[in-house]
């Protein structure tokens, strides 16, 4: 799947990982970035403690997936 065409004002469905392997506040920062980049975006946070879990079925429902940060990242 190619990059979403944000000029067409189509809805972009973004899944962002939020869990222990993401740096503090990094998922929310990526969510804000997506909201500023796309006129119409639905951001969903997914992970071990979130309502949405990450698996093949849920990933197929989104246009973009981001897993920001990680244990090797420093502030």
N, C-alpha and C positions, 0 to 999 in steps of 0.2 A: 504494500500500500504506500503510495506517495505521500508527500507532505500535504496537509490540509490547505485548501485554497481559501485564505481568510478574506479575500476580496469579494467572494460570492456571499458573504455573510451567512454561511451555512453553520449549523451547530457542530462544534468540535467537542467530542467526548473524551475527556482526559482522565486517566487513572494515575494517581500519584501514590507511591508506597509511603506509608507512615508506620514506622515501627522501630525496634531497637537498633536496626542497621542503618538508620538515617540519622544524620547530624541534627542536633537540637534546632528547632524552628526552620530547618531547611525545607521540609515538605510544604509548609505554609508559604514560604518564600517562592517556591516553584509555582504554587497555586496562584499567587498574586501575579507572577510573571505571565502565566498563561492567560489570566484574566485581562492583563493589559495588552497582550499580543493579539488576541482574537476577539472580535466584536461579540461573537456568540460562543460561549464556552460553558460546558458543564463539568466542573471539577469534582471528582470523587476520590476520596482517600481510601486506600485499601491496605490491609495488613493483618497481622495476627490479632490485634485488639480492636479492629474496625469491623463494621457491619459487613462490608464487602471483603471477601477473601480473594487472593490472587491465584487463579488457576486458568486452564485453557478456556473454559467456558466464559468466565468473566472477562478475560483479556479480549476475547473475540467481540465483545460488545463495545469496545473503545477504539478510538482513532489513534491515540498516543498513550504511551506508558512512560513514566519517569520514576527512577529510583535514585533520589538525590542523596548526596553525602555518603557516609559509610564509616565504619570503625577506623579506617586509616586516614580519615580527613581530620584536620585540626582547625580550630576556630581562628 
